[in-house]
């Protein structure tokens, strides 16, 4: 079950607006993963959530090896205060058998990544060596110390060590680590099944004729685009009319076949906003109205065992609430442990007056100032209906409820857009 415990103290007609931190605390407390586990090859694991710890089957590196192209020597054979000339007695390349017989008093021609011959404990890089007699001998500098230019066995990872933790959302470097320690496949959570609706008689799909008073549905496309970067399989269930029975029937059909149902529009307080009532008839609402701008009418609930996410109808509010609420919820349900958006401190390069009472997220661009610093610059239009404000932005600047505004030089908390939205 996705929602263990539902709290409905903010959903009455005169209900208070729930602060965003309180809503996020409910998500942290009450949501548990709903996915089954499957084993996939490494190439298919990228972006998925690891379902169990990964331990190293081998040490990294498995043997002492050379960090340089050069000559392997025994430090005991080298003079401390004078150059040393040694015969080249063997050759060792990475992945190749040793050619020759290494012995004390000799040098071994060696290449990066090649295993160190037994008893040899240092490597002199080839740029510091003088080759003599067509490579039969080599003159080496004074003061060569044991361990120089040698990578020690297990220096990076010890055999048996945990290298990746359960709940990790797998990146390219994580998959590389799994490969390096000998794993050919990984246990991951099965993709969440996510259904997406838009609601509204005024909506039309792009490419259709546009009657007077209607608009094209941008929200559903934005949601599918943002979901594309998550471990989910998306079902596009189209546009629902402003009809209570049609909305209820559509949600009742969709819920049993999906882990999450996401809608945009229909969760506000207007006479034509029917989604909230349909969810309450079929299940329960956890929270409904947030002290958030843009994005006040955002909802979390359940329909049977299925998690319901109701996002606002204005396009910018849909995108903002998806990033702040829906994305963490979906990652949590998928089994991820690190679900919060990344936040960075960036100085402001603008003036902005904020109205009190709500936590506000303004769209900003990141730019390079004359002194070379990265700064945040605001965009002219900040209305929740202005799609251009997210098209031209690099992320969101978070302004807390009691913050009066922004002045140049103030430090801002900036949430950069994820990859599917980044420029």
Long-range contacts (C-beta under 8 A, 24 or more apart in sequence): 1-32, 1-34, 1-305, 2-31, 2-32, 2-34, 2-259, 2-260, 2-302, 2-305, 2-306, 2-307, 2-333, 3-30, 3-31, 3-286, 3-300, 3-301, 3-302, 3-307, 4-30, 4-31, 4-32, 5-29, 5-30, 6-30, 6-284, 6-285, 6-286, 6-301, 6-302, 7-286, 7-287, 8-284, 8-285, 8-286, 8-287, 10-287, 10-288, 10-289, 11-285, 11-287, 11-288, 11-289, 15-288, 15-289, 17-289, 17-290, 17-291, 17-292, 17-296, 17-358, 18-287, 18-289, 18-290, 18-291, 19-290, 19-291, 19-359, 19-401, 20-290, 20-291, 20-292, 20-324, 20-359, 23-287, 23-290, 23-300, 23-325, 24-325, 24-328, 24-340, 26-286, 26-287, 26-300, 27-300, 27-325, 27-328, 27-329, 27-332, 28-332, 30-286, 31-307, 31-329, 31-332, 31-333, 32-332, 32-333, 33-189, 33-332, 33-333, 33-334, 33-335, 34-192, 34-259, 34-305, 34-307, 34-333, 35-189, 35-190, 35-191, 35-192, 35-259, 35-333, 35-334, 35-335, 36-189, 36-190, 37-187, 37-188, 37-189, 37-190, 38-187, 38-188, 38-189, 38-190, 39-185, 39-186, 39-187, 39-188, 40-185, 40-186, 40-188, 41-184, 41-185, 42-175, 42-178, 42-179, 42-183, 42-184, 42-185, 42-186, 45-170, 45-175, 45-178, 45-185, 45-186, 45-188, 46-170, 46-171, 46-172, 46-175, 47-169, 47-170, 47-229, 47-230, 47-231, 48-169, 48-170, 48-186, 48-188, 48-189, 48-191, 48-231, 49-167, 49-168, 49-169, 49-170, 49-188, 49-189, 49-231, 49-331, 49-334, 49-335, 49-336, 50-164, 50-165, 50-166, 50-167, 50-168, 50-169, 50-170, 50-174, 50-186, 50-187, 50-188, 50-335, 51-166, 51-187, 51-188, 51-189, 51-335, 52-166, 52-187, 53-162, 53-164, 53-165, 53-166, 54-162, 54-163, 54-164, 54-177, 54-178, 54-181, 54-183, 54-186, 55-160, 55-161, 55-162, 55-163, 55-181, 56-157, 56-158, 56-159, 56-160, 56-161, 56-163, 56-181, 56-182, 57-159, 57-181, 57-182, 57-183, 58-159, 58-181, 58-182, 59-153, 59-154, 59-157, 59-158, 59-159, 60-154, 60-155, 60-156, 60-157, 60-180, 60-181, 61-151, 61-152, 61-153, 61-154, 61-155, 61-156, 62-153, 63-115, 63-116, 63-153, 64-115, 64-116, 64-150, 64-151, 64-152, 64-153, 65-94, 65-113, 65-114, 65-115, 65-116, 65-150, 65-151, 66-92, 66-110, 66-111, 66-112, 66-113, 66-114, 66-116, 66-123, 66-149, 66-150, 66-151, 67-112, 67-123, 67-149, 67-150, 67-151, 68-112, 68-123, 68-125, 68-126, 68-149, 69-110, 69-111, 69-112, 69-125, 69-126, 70-110, 70-123, 70-124, 70-125, 70-126, 70-127, 70-128, 70-129, 70-149, 71-107, 71-108, 71-109, 71-110, 71-123, 71-124, 71-126, 71-129, 71-138, 71-140, 72-102, 72-107, 72-108, 72-110, 72-116, 72-117, 72-120, 72-122, 72-123, 73-107, 73-108, 73-120, 73-122, 73-123, 73-124, 73-140, 73-144, 74-104, 74-119, 74-120, 74-121, 74-122, 75-121, 75-122, 75-144, 75-145, 75-146, 76-104, 77-104, 77-105, 78-122, 78-140, 78-142, 78-143, 78-144, 79-142, 80-142, 80-143, 81-142, 81-143, 82-142, 83-139, 83-140, 83-141, 83-142, 84-139, 84-140, 84-142, 84-144, 85-132, 85-137, 85-138, 85-139, 85-140, 86-137, 86-138, 86-140, 87-136, 87-137, 88-135, 88-136, 88-137, 88-138, 90-117, 92-117, 107-138, 107-140, 109-135, 116-150, 121-146, 121-147, 121-150, 122-146, 122-147, 122-148, 122-149, 122-150, 123-148, 123-149, 123-150, 124-148, 124-149, 125-149, 157-181, 165-337, 166-335, 166-337, 167-335, 167-336, 167-337, 167-338, 168-336, 168-337, 168-338, 169-231, 169-331, 169-336, 169-338, 188-231, 189-231, 189-334, 189-335, 191-231, 191-232, 191-233, 191-334, 192-230, 192-231, 192-232, 192-233, 192-259, 192-260, 192-330, 192-333, 192-334, 193-232, 193-233, 193-235, 193-257, 193-258, 193-259, 193-260, 194-227, 194-232, 194-233, 194-234, 194-235, 194-258, 194-259, 194-260, 194-261, 194-262, 194-330, 195-234, 195-235, 195-237, 195-254, 195-257, 195-258, 195-260, 195-261, 195-262, 196-220, 196-223, 196-224, 196-227, 196-234, 196-235, 196-236, 196-237, 196-262, 196-263, 197-237, 197-238, 197-239, 197-240, 197-250, 197-254, 197-261, 197-262, 197-263, 197-264, 198-238, 198-239, 198-240, 198-263, 198-264, 198-265, 199-239, 199-240, 199-241, 199-242, 199-247, 199-263, 199-264, 199-265, 199-266, 199-274, 199-275, 199-313, 200-239, 200-240, 200-241, 200-242, 200-265, 200-266, 200-272, 200-313, 201-241, 201-242, 201-272, 203-239, 204-239, 205-238, 205-239, 218-315, 218-387, 219-264, 219-265, 219-311, 219-313, 219-315, 219-318, 220-264, 222-315, 222-318, 222-319, 222-322, 223-262, 223-264, 223-311, 223-318, 223-322, 225-420, 225-421, 226-319, 226-322, 226-323, 226-327, 226-418, 226-420, 226-421, 227-262, 227-330, 228-420, 229-418, 229-419, 229-420, 230-327, 230-330, 230-331, 230-334, 231-334, 232-260, 232-330, 232-334, 240-266, 242-266, 242-272, 242-274, 243-274, 244-274, 244-277, 244-278, 247-274, 247-275, 247-278, 248-274, 248-277, 248-278, 248-281, 248-282, 251-275, 251-278, 251-279, 251-282, 251-303, 251-308, 252-282, 252-303, 254-306, 255-282, 255-283, 255-303, 255-304, 255-306, 255-308, 256-304, 256-306, 258-306, 259-306, 259-307, 259-333, 260-306, 260-307, 260-308, 260-309, 260-329, 260-330, 260-333, 261-303, 261-306, 261-307, 261-308, 261-309, 262-309, 262-310, 262-311, 262-326, 263-308, 263-309, 263-310, 263-311, 264-311, 264-312, 264-313, 264-318, 265-311, 265-312, 265-313, 266-310, 266-313, 267-297, 267-298, 267-299, 267-310, 267-311, 267-312, 268-297, 268-312, 268-313, 269-297, 273-297, 275-299, 275-310, 276-310, 279-303, 279-308, 279-310, 283-308, 290-321, 290-325, 291-357, 291-358, 291-359, 291-401, 292-320, 292-321, 292-324, 292-358, 292-359, 292-360, 292-361, 293-358, 293-359, 293-360, 293-361, 293-384, 294-320, 294-321, 294-361, 294-384, 295-320, 295-321, 295-324, 295-325, 295-361, 295-384, 296-358, 298-325, 300-325, 300-329, 307-333, 312-384, 314-384, 314-385, 315-384, 315-385, 315-387, 315-390, 316-363, 316-383, 316-384, 316-385, 316-386, 316-387, 316-389, 316-390, 317-384, 319-390, 319-421, 320-361, 320-384, 320-396, 323-396, 323-415, 323-417, 323-418, 324-361, 324-415, 327-418, 341-415, 342-415, 342-416, 343-398, 343-413, 343-414, 343-415, 344-413, 344-414, 344-416, 345-411, 345-412, 345-413, 345-414, 346-374, 346-375, 346-376, 346-397, 346-411, 346-412, 346-414, 347-373, 347-375, 347-376, 347-409, 347-410, 347-411, 347-412, 348-375, 348-376, 348-378, 348-397, 348-406, 348-407, 348-408, 348-409, 348-410, 348-411, 348-412, 349-375, 349-376, 349-377, 349-408, 350-376, 350-377, 350-378, 350-406, 350-408, 351-405, 351-406, 351-407, 351-408, 352-378, 352-399, 352-405, 352-406, 353-404, 353-405, 354-399, 354-403, 354-404, 354-405, 354-406, 356-401, 356-402, 356-404, 357-401, 358-401, 359-398, 359-399, 359-400, 359-401, 360-398, 360-399, 361-396, 361-397, 361-398, 361-399, 361-415, 362-396, 362-397, 362-399, 363-389, 363-390, 363-392, 363-393, 363-395, 363-396, 363-397, 364-393, 364-394, 364-395, 364-396, 364-397, 364-412, 364-414, 365-392, 365-393, 365-394, 366-394, 366-395, 366-414, 366-416, 376-412, 376-414, 378-406, 390-421, 393-417, 394-422, 394-423
